Amino acid sequence: MEARGIWKYFDGNPVLSGVDLAIQHSEVHAVVGENGAGKSTLIKVLGGIYQPDRGILLIDGAPRRLRSPRDALAHGIVVIHQELSLAPHLSSEQNIFLGHFPVTRSGLVDRREMRRRTEVLFDRLSISVDPGCPVGQLSIAQQQMVEIAKALSLDAKVLILDEPSAVLDDDRLQILFGVIRRLRDQGLGLVYISHHLDEIFSIADRVTVLRDGRPTGHAPVADVTEDWLVGRMIGRDFASSPPQSRASGRIAIELRGLSRAGQFDDISFSVREGQVVGLAGLVGAGRSEVAQAVIGAVRPSSGSIAVFEKAVRITGPHAASRLGIAYVTEDRKTCGLLANRPVRENLTISNLKRFSRLCFMRPRHELRFARDLIARLDIRLPGMGHEIRKLSGGNQQKVLIGRALAVRPKILILDEPTRGVDIGAKQEIYAIIERLLAQRVAIILISSELEEILRLSDQIVVLRRGRVAATLSRTQASEAAIMRAAAGGL
């Protein structure tokens, strides 16, 4: 497949400007760039969702016009989008074969054959999931693997993977890489999109860099460096050195023997004002479940929580908010954003009482607050009425953080705060975190990125199978130490 001189306009503004992309047989072609660089739009053009305004697409050397995703599938082009597209009430096997169920001679769905094919796909991906289990009951990481299995069930010539590793731990990522290499060796052309540059060097053969909708570089991966990629992605310098030791104040929150049957057991740690405590561990270790217990989204079966040395009983997120505890979810699409509502509403909905009087909203007060927060967090958007779903992932994430700040938190829980955002947006989020720490906010940071945990945390609590496996100071912490604890080596 080849894209030549692709242009795409929205409201008269070019989002893609003369983009070229050649996808060869038996090759992994990486596409990198900041959020807003045009990667998602390019994917949608290749997948038949958008039609280019100028330029042509060639498949096996012949010009083609893809009028729909069905057209793309008919030509063997399969896209796995960053946001999952699964039906939560259907089973894994039903999701995988939705639209192309195996059938018996009488025309009925062949459930036995569907189960057999699903198990073959799961074996290829090393997934330990019941094929009959509803997808809505699976973790996000498991859902991502089902999405990949769904794509592999189609007879693809070109497989486009948009941030497939966003919710995968290192073990699952290596399994994914093994599948990608096998598909490449079988003759497929693959497009791999990721913000993690180490993944590009691990899996890709060639790379194309986009910035502001324009290609800024094409090269074999073996011929480039990380500095070369970053320079063409963002066109500016960014801080890469970890911060110095921070001054901390009183103990803001303390967990004592917090447990919830089947999820986590005997979790104890404390966080001081102006300090970051990182929660590390493999996917499924219980990190997010602990955070949800702290804000009252789930009820712990035993243990206690103290806020500024006072024992508290948190009955729900609203009660947590009154205590000055705010939470930024890891799943901004399902649990975080009001996708079809404007940015202003997404920023203020967590604390409407702040913008009302006698049960009536004060729109001017709300608008003034939203504008101030947009300026402070450098949220880039065309206008205040712009729907949040149309923003880049990095700007969406900053809106979620801004919503948490609307409750004036003293304790902030950040669950995967930079998942699915680019290098530039990641640095901007780090700068926001540093400013909050300077204001003596206590932060609990959950992240699957060891580099991020090590960069930001004053202390690291490593969870393994729902229990504390190790507590590491800044001087004790290293990638090796965290992984040994997370995998059971300590």
C-alpha positions in Angstrom: 0.0 0.0 0.0 1.2 3.5 -0.8 -0.1 7.0 0.0 1.1 9.8 -2.3 0.7 13.5 -1.6 -2.3 13.1 0.8 -4.0 16.3 1.9 -7.0 16.5 4.2 -8.8 19.6 5.3 -11.3 20.3 8.2 -13.1 23.6 8.2 -10.7 24.9 5.5 -7.7 24.1 7.6 -5.1 21.5 6.4 -4.7 18.6 8.9 -2.5 16.6 6.4 -0.3 18.4 4.0 1.3 16.3 1.3 1.9 13.2 3.3 3.7 10.2 1.6 3.8 6.8 3.1 4.9 3.5 1.5 4.0 0.2 3.3 6.1 -2.7 1.9 5.5 -6.4 2.2 7.3 -8.0 5.2 8.0 -4.7 6.9 7.1 -2.8 10.0 6.8 0.9 9.2 6.6 3.2 12.2 4.8 6.5 12.2 5.7 8.9 15.0 4.7 12.5 15.9 3.2 14.6 18.6 -0.5 14.4 19.3 -2.1 16.7 16.7 0.6 15.9 14.2 -1.9 14.2 11.9 -1.3 10.5 12.7 -4.9 9.6 13.6 -6.2 11.4 10.5 -3.7 9.6 8.3 -4.8 6.3 9.8 -8.5 7.1 9.1 -7.6 7.9 5.5 -5.7 4.6 5.1 -8.6 2.8 6.8 -11.4 4.3 4.6 -13.0 6.4 7.3 -11.9 9.7 5.6 -11.4 10.3 1.9 -8.4 12.4 1.0 -9.1 15.8 -0.5 -6.0 15.6 -2.6 -3.5 12.8 -3.3 -4.0 9.1 -4.1 -3.9 5.7 -2.5 -2.3 2.7 -4.3 -2.9 -0.9 -3.3 -0.7 -3.4 -5.0 0.3 -0.6 -7.4 -3.2 0.2 -8.5 -5.0 3.5 -7.6 -7.9 2.8 -5.2 -10.6 5.0 -3.6 -11.6 3.6 -0.2 -15.1 4.9 0.5 -15.6 3.2 3.8 -13.9 0.9 6.3 -15.7 -2.0 4.6 -13.8 -1.1 1.4 -10.6 -1.1 3.3 -11.3 -4.5 4.8 -12.1 -5.8 1.3 -8.6 -4.8 0.2 -7.0 -6.5 3.3 -6.4 -3.3 5.3 -7.2 -3.7 9.0 -6.9 -0.9 11.6 -6.7 -1.4 15.3 -7.5 2.1 16.7 -6.1 3.4 20.0 -9.5 3.6 21.5 -11.0 0.2 21.9 -14.0 -0.7 19.7 -15.4 -3.8 21.5 -19.0 -4.6 22.5 -18.7 -5.0 26.3 -21.8 -7.2 26.7 -20.6 -9.7 24.1 -18.0 -12.5 24.8 -14.4 -12.3 23.6 -15.1 -14.8 20.8 -18.2 -13.0 19.7 -16.3 -9.7 19.5 -13.5 -11.3 17.5 -15.8 -12.8 14.9 -18.5 -10.1 14.9 -19.4 -9.5 11.2 -17.7 -12.7 9.9 -18.9 -15.5 12.1 -18.1 -19.0 11.0 -21.3 -20.8 9.9 -22.5 -24.3 9.5 -23.9 -25.7 6.3 -27.4 -24.8 7.4 -26.3 -21.1 7.8 -26.2 -21.0 11.6 -23.3 -19.7 13.6 -20.8 -22.5 14.2 -20.1 -21.9 17.8 -17.7 -24.9 18.1 -15.6 -23.6 15.2 -15.7 -20.1 16.6 -14.4 -21.4 20.0 -11.7 -23.4 18.3 -10.5 -20.4 16.2 -10.6 -18.1 19.2 -8.4 -20.5 21.2 -5.9 -20.7 18.4 -5.7 -16.9 18.3 -5.4 -16.7 22.1 -2.6 -19.3 22.0 -0.7 -17.1 19.5 -1.1 -14.1 21.8 -0.5 -16.1 25.0 -3.8 -14.8 26.4 -5.3 -16.5 29.5 -8.9 -15.5 29.0 -12.1 -17.5 28.9 -13.4 -17.0 25.3 -16.9 -17.0 26.6 -16.4 -14.2 29.2 -18.0 -10.9 28.4 -15.4 -8.3 27.3 -16.8 -5.8 29.8 -15.5 -8.0 32.7 -12.0 -8.0 31.4 -9.2 -5.6 32.3 -8.2 -2.9 29.8 -5.0 -4.9 29.0 -7.0 -8.0 28.3 -9.5 -6.0 26.2 -6.6 -4.7 24.1 -5.3 -8.2 23.4 -8.8 -9.2 22.3 -8.8 -6.3 20.0 -5.6 -7.5 18.5 -6.9 -11.1 18.2 -10.0 -9.6 16.4 -7.7 -8.0 13.8 -5.7 -11.2 13.3 -8.9 -13.1 12.6 -9.2 -11.1 9.4 -7.2 -12.0 6.3 -5.1 -8.8 6.4 -2.4 -7.7 4.0 -1.8 -4.5 5.8 -2.2 -4.2 9.6 -2.2 -0.7 11.2 -1.6 -0.6 14.9 -2.4 2.7 16.7 -0.7 2.8 20.1 -1.2 -1.0 20.7 1.1 -1.0 23.7 -0.6 1.8 25.7 -2.1 -0.7 28.2 0.4 -3.5 28.0 3.0 -4.4 30.5 6.5 -5.5 29.4 5.7 -9.2 29.2 2.6 -8.6 27.1 4.5 -6.1 25.0 7.1 -8.8 24.2 4.3 -11.2 23.3 2.9 -8.5 21.0 6.2 -7.9 19.4 6.6 -11.7 18.8 3.2 -11.7 17.0 4.2 -8.7 14.9 7.5 -10.3 13.8 5.7 -13.5 12.8 3.1 -11.5 10.8 6.0 -9.6 9.1 7.8 -12.8 8.3 4.5 -14.1 6.8 4.6 -11.2 4.3 2.3 -8.7 5.9 2.9 -5.0 5.8 2.5 -3.4 9.2 2.2 0.2 10.4 3.1 0.7 14.0 2.3 4.0 15.8 3.7 4.6 19.3 4.9 7.5 21.5 7.4 5.1 23.0 10.6 5.6 21.0 12.3 2.5 22.5 9.5 0.5 20.9 10.2 2.0 17.5 13.8 0.9 17.7 12.8 -2.6 19.0 10.2 -3.5 16.3 10.2 -1.1 13.3 12.2 -1.4 10.0 11.5 2.1 8.7 10.1 5.3 10.3 8.1 8.3 9.1 7.9 11.4 11.2 5.0 13.9 11.1 4.8 17.3 12.6 1.8 19.6 12.1 0.4 17.4 9.4 3.6 17.4 7.3 6.2 14.7 6.9 9.5 15.8 8.4 11.6 12.7 7.9 11.6 9.2 6.4 14.5 6.8 7.1 15.4 3.2 8.0 15.3 2.8 11.8 18.8 1.4 11.7 20.1 4.7 10.4 18.5 7.1 12.9 18.9 8.0 16.6 16.4 9.0 19.3 17.6 12.6 19.1 17.0 12.6 15.3 13.4 11.4 15.9 12.7 13.9 18.7 14.1 16.8 16.8 11.8 16.1 13.9 8.8 15.3 16.1 8.7 18.4 18.3 11.2 20.9 16.9 12.1 22.1 20.4 14.2 21.0 23.4 12.6 19.4 26.4 13.8 18.7 29.9 15.0 15.1 30.4 16.8 15.2 33.7 15.0 14.1 36.9 14.2 16.8 39.5 16.2 17.3 42.6 15.0 16.1 46.0 11.9 18.0 47.2 11.0 19.4 50.6 8.0 17.7 52.1 5.6 18.7 54.8 3.0 16.9 57.0 1.7 13.5 56.2 -1.3 14.2 54.0 -2.7 10.7 53.7 -1.9 7.3 55.2 -3.1 3.9 54.4 -3.0 1.3 57.1 -3.5 -2.4 56.3 -6.0 -1.6 53.5 -7.5 -4.7 52.1 -10.2 -5.8 49.7 -11.0 -9.4 49.2 -9.7 -10.8 45.9 -8.0 -7.5 44.8 -5.4 -6.3 47.4 -4.3 -7.1 50.9 -2.6 -5.2 53.7 -1.6 -2.1 51.8 0.2 0.4 54.0 2.0 3.6 53.0 1.9 7.4 53.5 2.3 10.4 51.4 3.5 13.8 52.6 2.7 17.3 51.3 4.8 18.2 48.3 5.8 14.5 47.8 5.1 11.9 45.1 4.7 8.3 46.1 4.7 6.1 43.0 2.7 2.8 42.8 4.5 0.4 40.5 3.8 -3.2 39.5 2.7 -5.3 36.6 -0.7 -5.0 35.1 -3.2 -6.7 37.5 -1.1 -6.0 40.6 -3.9 -4.0 42.2 -2.6 -0.5 41.8 -5.8 1.1 40.3 -8.0 -0.9 42.7 -6.1 0.6 45.7 -6.7 4.1 44.2 -10.4 3.4 43.7 -10.6 2.3 47.4 -9.0 5.5 48.5 -11.6 7.6 46.7 -14.5 5.4 47.9 -15.4 4.1 44.4 -15.1 0.6 46.0 -15.3 -0.3 49.6 -12.3 -1.9 51.4 -13.0 -5.0 53.5 -10.5 -3.9 56.2 -7.9 -1.4 57.1 -8.1 2.4 57.5 -7.3 5.7 55.8 -6.2 8.8 57.7 -6.2 12.3 56.1 -3.8 14.7 57.9 -3.6 12.3 60.8 -7.4 12.1 61.2 -9.1 8.7 60.5 -11.8 9.1 57.8 -14.4 6.9 56.3 -14.7 7.7 52.6 -18.1 6.6 51.3 -17.7 7.7 47.7 -15.9 10.1 45.3 -18.0 13.0 46.5 -16.9 12.4 50.1 -13.3 12.1 48.9 -13.7 15.4 47.1 -14.9 17.1 50.3 -11.7 15.8 52.0 -9.6 17.4 49.3 -8.8 14.1 47.4 -9.1 14.2 43.6 -8.6 11.3 41.2 -7.6 11.3 37.5 -8.7 8.0 35.9 -6.5 5.8 33.6 -9.4 5.4 31.2 -10.3 8.8 29.9 -12.6 7.6 27.2 -14.9 5.4 29.3 -14.6 6.8 32.8 -13.2 10.3 32.3 -14.6 12.4 29.5 -18.0 13.7 28.4 -16.9 13.2 24.8 -19.7 15.2 23.1 -19.7 18.1 25.5 -17.5 21.2 25.3 -14.2 21.6 27.2 -15.7 24.1 29.6 -18.2 21.6 30.9 -15.6 18.9 31.2 -13.4 21.2 33.3 -16.1 22.3 35.8 -18.4 19.3 36.2 -16.6 17.9 39.2 -17.4 21.0 41.4 -20.5 22.7 40.0 -21.3 24.1 43.5 -18.3 26.4 43.1 -20.0 28.1 40.1 -23.5 28.3 41.4 -25.6 30.4 43.8 -29.0 29.4 45.2 -29.0 26.3 42.9 -28.5 28.5 39.8 -25.4 28.3 37.7 -23.3 31.4 37.1 -22.1 31.0 33.5 -19.7 34.0 33.6 -18.0 32.7 36.7 -17.7 29.2 35.2 -16.4 30.6 31.9 -13.8 32.8 33.7 -12.6 29.8 35.7 -12.4 27.6 32.6 -10.4 30.2 30.6 -8.0 30.7 33.5 -7.4 26.9 33.8 -7.0 26.5 30.0 -4.3 29.2 30.1 -2.5 27.7 33.1 -2.4 24.2 31.7 -1.8 25.4 28.1 -4.8 23.4 26.8 -4.9 24.1 23.0 -8.3 24.2 21.4 -10.0 26.3 18.7 -12.8 27.7 21.0 -14.6 27.3 24.3 -17.5 25.4 22.7 -15.2 22.8 21.1 -16.2 19.2 21.8 -13.5 17.5 23.9 -13.5 14.4 21.7 -12.0 16.5 18.9 -8.9 17.4 20.9 -5.6 15.5 20.9 -5.0 12.9 23.6 -2.5 15.2 25.4 -5.0 18.1 25.6 -7.8 15.7 26.7 -5.5 14.5 29.5 -4.7 18.0 30.6 -8.5 18.7 30.7 -8.9 15.7 33.1 -6.1 17.1 35.3 -7.8 20.5 35.2 -11.1 19.0 36.3 -9.3 17.5 39.3 -7.8 20.9 40.1 -11.3 22.4 40.2 -11.9 20.8 43.6 -8.7 22.5 45.0 -7.2 19.1 46.0 -4.7 18.6 48.8 -4.2 15.0 47.7 -4.1 14.1 44.0 -4.2 10.5 42.6 -2.9 10.3 39.0 -3.6 6.9 37.3 -1.5 6.6 34.2 -1.4 10.4 33.6 0.6 10.2 30.4 -0.9 7.1 28.8 -1.4 7.6 25.1 0.2 11.1 25.0 3.2 12.3 23.0 6.6 13.4 24.2 5.8 17.1 24.2 2.5 16.7 26.1 4.2 14.3 28.5 6.8 17.0 29.4 4.0 19.6 29.9 2.1 17.2 32.2 5.4 16.7 34.2 5.7 20.5 34.5 2.1 20.6 35.9 2.9 18.0 38.4 6.0 19.9 39.6 4.0 23.1 40.0 1.4 21.2 42.1 4.2 19.8 44.3 5.5 23.3 44.8 2.0 24.2 46.1 2.4 21.3 48.6 -0.1 19.0 47.0 0.5 15.3 47.9 0.5 13.0 44.8 0.0 9.3 44.4 1.3 8.4 41.0 0.3 5.1 39.2 2.3 4.4 36.1 3.4 1.4 34.0 6.3 3.4 32.7 9.3 2.8 34.9 11.1 5.8 33.5 8.2 8.0 34.6 8.0 6.4 38.1 11.7 6.9 38.6 11.7 10.5 37.3 8.8 11.8 39.4 8.7 9.7 42.6 10.2 10.5 46.0 9.3 7.0 47.2 8.1 3.9 45.2 5.7 1.3 46.5 5.9 -1.9 44.3 2.8 -4.0 44.3 2.8 -7.7 43.3 -0.5 -9.7 43.3 -2.2 -7.2 45.4 0.4 -7.0 48.2 3.3 -4.6 48.9 6.4 -6.3 47.5 8.9 -3.5 48.2 9.1 0.1 49.3 12.0 1.9 47.7 13.5 5.3 48.4 14.7 7.5 45.5 18.3 6.4 46.1 17.3 2.7 46.3 15.1 2.8 43.2 16.1 1.5 39.8 14.4 -0.2 36.9 16.0 -3.5 37.9 15.0 -3.1 41.5 11.4 -2.3 40.6 11.1 -5.2 38.1 12.7 -7.7 40.6 10.1 -6.8 43.2 7.2 -6.7 40.7 8.1 -10.1 39.3 8.8 -11.7 42.6 12.6 -11.5 42.7 12.8 -9.7 46.1 
